Amino acid sequence: MLWVKALHVIFMVTWFAGLFYLPRLFVYHASATDSATIDTFKVMERKLFAIATMGAILTLVFGFWLLFGWLSVYIQQAWFLAKLLLVAALMGYHLWCWKLVQTFKNDANNRSHVWYRWFNEVPVLMLVGIVVLVIVRPL
């Protein structure tokens, strides 16, 4: 099970790396004015979203594998249920990023770079919450 846990963490890092950098690309894309730069951002966003999605899927696969082995122990613990809630919220954020990739792809963005700067902070808060819940188990 230690290998499964290691792979879960490795792919979680991959997923978060994508979710940290993709909204930063949105910040720059929202400020871009020339077509060559805009086209470059579209390619970068599409490819980074694909990598983050692979990380998300593999994080969930190995997470469910771990859950299957420990379900009877963890399902009764409040910290674990809170973690699952944050992971569900993170999946929603990931899907929102996909929607934003599509918005930029279609040249339909109407938000400022400042909005994306704030949007970029959301996964940081989720990561802090998830790590604290798993390591400290305050609940």
C-alpha positions in Angstrom: 0.0 0.0 0.0 3.0 2.4 0.4 3.5 2.3 -3.3 -0.1 3.2 -3.9 0.2 6.0 -1.4 3.4 7.3 -3.0 1.7 7.3 -6.5 -1.3 9.0 -5.0 0.9 11.8 -3.7 3.0 12.0 -6.9 0.0 12.5 -9.1 -1.6 14.9 -6.6 1.5 17.1 -6.9 1.1 16.9 -10.7 -2.5 17.9 -10.5 -1.8 20.8 -8.2 1.1 22.0 -10.3 -1.3 22.3 -13.2 -3.9 24.0 -11.1 -1.4 26.5 -9.8 0.0 27.4 -13.2 -3.1 27.3 -15.4 -4.8 30.2 -13.8 -1.5 32.1 -13.9 -1.6 31.6 -17.7 -5.2 33.0 -17.6 -3.8 36.1 -15.9 -1.3 36.6 -18.7 -3.7 35.7 -21.4 -6.3 38.2 -20.2 -3.7 40.9 -20.5 -2.3 39.9 -23.9 -3.1 42.0 -26.9 -1.3 40.6 -29.9 -2.7 37.6 -31.8 0.6 35.6 -31.8 0.8 35.8 -28.0 -2.9 34.9 -27.6 -2.5 31.9 -29.9 0.5 30.7 -27.8 -1.5 31.0 -24.6 -4.3 28.9 -26.1 -1.9 26.1 -26.9 -0.2 26.3 -23.5 -3.5 26.3 -21.7 -4.8 23.3 -23.7 -1.7 21.2 -23.1 -1.4 22.1 -19.4 -5.0 21.3 -18.8 -4.5 17.9 -20.4 -1.5 17.2 -18.1 -3.4 18.4 -15.0 -6.3 16.2 -16.0 -4.1 13.2 -16.2 -2.7 14.0 -12.8 -6.3 14.4 -11.4 -7.5 11.1 -12.9 -4.5 9.2 -11.5 -4.8 11.0 -8.1 -8.4 9.8 -7.9 -7.5 6.3 -9.1 -4.9 5.8 -6.5 -7.0 7.6 -3.9 -9.9 5.3 -4.5 -7.5 2.3 -4.2 -6.3 3.6 -0.9 -9.9 4.3 0.2 -10.9 0.8 -0.7 -8.3 -0.6 1.6 -9.1 1.7 4.5 -12.8 2.6 4.0 -14.0 1.1 7.2 -11.4 3.0 9.2 -11.5 6.4 7.6 -15.2 6.8 6.7 -16.1 7.4 10.3 -13.5 10.1 10.8 -14.5 13.8 10.4 -11.1 14.9 9.0 -11.4 12.3 6.2 -15.0 13.4 5.3 -13.8 17.1 5.3 -10.9 16.1 3.0 -13.3 14.4 0.6 -15.4 17.5 0.6 -12.3 19.6 -0.3 -11.3 17.1 -3.1 -14.9 17.4 -4.5 -14.5 21.2 -4.5 -11.1 20.8 -6.2 -12.7 18.7 -8.9 -15.3 21.5 -9.4 -12.5 24.0 -9.6 -10.7 21.8 -12.2 -13.9 21.7 -14.3 -14.3 25.5 -14.0 -10.7 25.7 -15.4 -11.8 23.6 -18.3 -14.6 26.0 -18.9 -12.2 28.9 -18.8 -9.8 27.2 -21.3 -12.8 26.9 -23.6 -13.7 30.5 -23.0 -10.2 31.7 -24.0 -10.1 29.3 -26.9 -13.3 30.9 -28.3 -12.0 34.4 -27.6 -14.9 35.0 -25.3 -13.2 36.1 -22.1 -14.7 39.1 -20.4 -12.9 39.0 -17.1 -9.8 41.0 -16.1 -6.4 39.8 -15.2 -7.2 40.9 -11.6 -10.1 38.5 -11.4 -7.8 35.7 -12.6 -5.2 36.7 -9.9 -7.8 36.0 -7.2 -9.0 32.9 -9.0 -5.4 31.6 -8.9 -5.4 31.6 -5.1 -8.3 29.1 -4.7 -6.2 25.9 -5.2 -3.6 27.2 -2.6 -6.4 27.3 0.0 -7.6 23.9 -0.9 -4.1 22.4 -0.8 -3.5 23.9 2.7 -6.8 22.5 3.9 -6.2 19.0 2.5 -2.6 18.7 3.8 -3.6 20.0 7.3 -6.5 17.6 7.4 -4.4 14.6 6.4 -1.3 15.3 8.5 -2.7 17.1 11.6 -6.2 15.5 11.6 -7.7 18.4 13.6 -11.3 17.1 13.4 
